Amino acid sequence: MPETVLLFVYNANGGLLNGLLDLVHKTLSPGTYPCSLCALTYGVSMRPEWKSFIEALPIEARFLHRDEFRAEFPAWREVPLPAVFRRLPSGELAPFITAPELNQADLPGLMTLVRTRLASPVR
């Protein structure tokens, strides 16, 4: 039976060109950049403290871009992004952290939120 997984979903499309355009956008105009998850966890590359945090989680973490998420989970295509979901062993998704919560977080707050929610029963 598959294990529970955290799915971190960026509000940005995948691909090298999109990544470069996102880097320029968040550098030149961070206030209008639409992906707080990207802004919190990445500079030019993944922030070292975030990478260490993810590697130490007691659960697998996957990262998907908006286009990848919508292709894999079309029923969730209207959910505001960025967001984090818990994929249950049954394959079902459950919201874990919403876009408004991510948009208000800083990196230490995001890490605390993930730890707190992981310690809580599945809701």
C-alpha positions in Angstrom: 0.0 0.0 0.0 1.4 3.5 -0.9 2.5 5.7 1.9 1.2 9.2 2.8 3.1 11.9 0.8 3.1 15.7 1.1 2.6 17.4 -2.2 4.0 20.9 -2.4 2.4 22.6 -5.4 4.0 25.8 -6.9 1.9 28.5 -8.5 4.2 28.4 -11.5 4.6 26.2 -14.5 7.6 23.8 -14.9 10.4 23.9 -17.4 13.7 25.7 -17.8 12.4 28.7 -19.6 9.5 29.2 -17.0 12.1 28.8 -14.2 14.3 31.5 -15.7 11.3 33.9 -16.2 10.1 33.2 -12.6 13.6 34.0 -11.2 13.7 37.3 -13.1 10.1 38.1 -12.0 10.7 37.4 -8.3 14.0 39.3 -8.4 12.7 42.4 -10.2 9.2 42.6 -8.8 8.8 40.3 -5.8 5.6 42.1 -4.7 3.8 40.9 -7.8 5.3 37.4 -8.0 2.3 34.9 -7.8 4.1 32.0 -6.0 4.8 32.6 -2.3 6.0 29.0 -2.0 8.7 29.6 -4.6 9.7 32.9 -3.1 10.0 31.4 0.4 11.9 28.2 -0.5 14.0 29.3 -3.5 16.5 31.9 -4.4 18.6 30.9 -7.4 18.4 27.3 -5.9 16.6 25.7 -3.0 17.4 27.5 0.3 19.7 25.3 2.4 17.6 25.5 5.5 14.5 24.4 3.5 16.4 21.6 1.9 17.6 20.3 5.3 14.1 20.6 6.7 12.5 18.6 3.8 15.2 15.9 4.0 14.5 15.5 7.8 10.7 15.2 7.4 9.3 11.8 8.6 7.2 11.7 5.4 8.0 11.8 1.7 7.7 15.2 0.1 7.0 15.7 -3.6 7.1 19.0 -5.5 4.9 19.7 -8.5 4.5 22.8 -10.7 1.0 24.0 -11.5 0.9 22.4 -14.9 2.1 19.0 -13.5 -0.3 19.1 -10.6 -3.3 19.9 -12.9 -2.4 17.1 -15.3 -2.0 14.6 -12.5 -5.0 15.7 -10.4 -7.5 17.4 -12.8 -10.3 17.4 -10.2 -8.2 19.9 -8.1 -7.4 22.3 -11.0 -9.6 25.1 -9.5 -7.9 25.1 -6.1 -5.9 28.3 -5.5 -2.2 27.8 -5.6 0.4 27.6 -4.2 -0.8 24.9 -1.8 0.3 21.8 0.1 -1.7 18.6 0.0 -1.5 15.3 1.9 -1.8 12.4 -0.5 -3.3 9.6 1.5 -2.4 5.9 1.0 -5.8 5.5 -0.8 -4.5 8.1 -3.4 -7.0 10.7 -2.3 -5.8 14.3 -1.7 -6.5 16.3 1.5 -5.7 20.0 1.8 -2.7 20.5 4.2 -1.7 24.2 3.8 -3.9 26.6 1.8 -2.8 29.4 -0.6 -3.8 32.1 1.9 -1.8 30.4 4.7 1.3 30.2 2.4 0.9 33.8 1.2 1.1 35.0 4.9 4.0 32.8 5.9 7.7 33.3 6.1 10.1 30.4 5.9 10.4 29.7 9.6 6.6 30.0 9.9 6.1 27.5 7.0 8.4 25.0 8.6 6.6 25.3 11.9 3.2 25.0 10.2 4.3 21.8 8.4 5.7 20.3 11.7 2.5 21.2 13.6 0.2 19.8 11.0 2.2 16.6 10.6 1.9 16.1 14.4 -1.9 16.4 14.2 -4.2 13.6 13.1 -5.3 13.5 9.5 -8.1 15.9 9.0 
